[in-house]
Amino acid sequence: MKVKDVMTRDVQSCGADTNLAEAAKMMWDSDCGALPVLDREGKVIGMITDRDICVAVATRHQLASDIAVSEVISWKVYACGPDDDLKAALKTMREEKVRRLPVVDGDGVLQGILSINDVVLHAEEARGKHLPEISYDEVMNTFKALCAHRVLVGI
């Protein structure tokens, strides 16, 4: 199974200069918890999550409308391509502990997003000799990896 078979295609996104209040409203209106952050050419340069917004507003003592997305996002992007194998994308999610991967073309331009929710909705139970393309076990192993606490080094 390919990423394009399960990914969400109609995705909201924002720019690095978008403020956190605008980003939060976009998430609320779209019923999502993260937005890809794009440059002017439509290339993914980061991701902003609802958690990023909450932590920034709570710790900076500024209005959400006064904080730019660029001040909060991690510039490290883990992504996949639409023709990538879904199992490879799940491996990336497990290893990098991310619940969402922007789906980009060869030039890095946003094509959609793959969320753990998308994968869960396509998982199937193994029945007899029928082996599903994405099994409950694969999804559960990915969930376990996502939910495991990160080990903090140097503490």
N, C-alpha and C positions, 0 to 999 in steps of 0.2 A: 504494500500500500504506500502511496506517495503522500507527501505533505499536502499537495494541492487537493487531494481527495477529502480532506477533513478540515482544512484551514478556513478561517473566516475571511472573506474577501472584502466586504464593505467595512473598512476600518477608519475610525476617527484618528487624527494625528494632530500634532501641534508643532510649533517652531521653538527654537531655543529662546527666543525673545517673548514668547507667550508668558503671561504671569500665572501664578499658581491658582488664583481664583478662576481665571478662564479655563485652565486645564481641569480643575475640579468640576466645573459646570459641564464641560464636554464629557467627562466621565459619567456624571450623573445622568445627563441627557441620553447617553449611549448605553447606559447600564453596563459599564465596564470598569475595571480597576487599574488599567494602565493605558498609556498612549505612547506610540512611537513618536520620537522627536525627529523631525526632518530638517535638512538644510534646504536652501532655495531650489535645488535641483531635484528634490524629492527623495534624496538618499537618507537612510536612517543613520543618525549620529548618536542616538541614545534612546532610553526609555524612561518614562516618569510613571510612578505608581501612586495610588491613593495613599499608601503608607509613606512614601517620600514626602508628599504634600503635608500630611499630618505631622510628621516629625519636624519638618522645616518650620512650619507655623508655630508649633509648640515650643521649639527651642530658640528661635530667632527673635521672638518678641516683636514681630513685624506683621503687618497685614498681609494676607495672601496676595492681594493685588499689588503689593510692593516688592514681591520676590519673583524674579524671573526663573523660568524652568532651568535655564543654563546654570544657575547657582546651586541647583539641587541634584541634577541627574548624575548618574554614573556614566562616564563617557565610554565605558567598556560595553560593547554590544555583542551579544551572542545571538546569532541569526541562523536561518536555514533557507534553502531554496525550495521553490514549489515542486521540483522534481526529485528532491531528496527523499530517501527512504524514511518513512515515519519512525521506524525503530531507531535510526540514527539520530533523529530529532529528539526522541525520548531519552536517548543516552546523553545528549547535550543537556537536556533539562535536569537529569539526575546529577550529572557531574558538576554542573555550574549552579545548581539549586535555583533555577528560574522556572516560573510557572507559565511564562509566555515567551515565545520567540517571534520576532518580526520575520516575515517571509519576504525575501528580497530577490531581485533578479541578479544577473551577472554584474550589473553596474551598481548594485547596492540600492536600487530604487524599490520602495515599498510595494509589495504585491498583495499583502494580507498579513494576518497574524495567526500563529498556532498557539492555542492555549491548552492547558491541561484539561479544561472543560470540553474543548473540541474532541480531544482524545477519548475522554471518559464516555462521551455520548456515542462513540463509534466502537467501543470495546465490546467483545462478545465472550460468552462462556463457551469453553470447550465442551463438545457433546460427542461422546463416543470417539469415532475416528476423525470427526470434523475438527480441524485446527483453525481457529479464527486468525485473521490477519493481525489483529491486535487483541490480545487476551486480557482477561481480568487480572491475571498474575503480572503481566508486564505493566499494566496501569498501576496496580497496587505497589509494585516495586518502585515505580517512579514517584508515587505519592509518599512512600516511606522516605525516600531520599530527600524529597522536598521538605518534608516535615522535620527531619532530623536537625538538631541544633548544630549550628556551625561551631567548629572548634576555634577558639580564639588563641592565636599564637602570641607568646610573649607576656602572658598575664600570670 
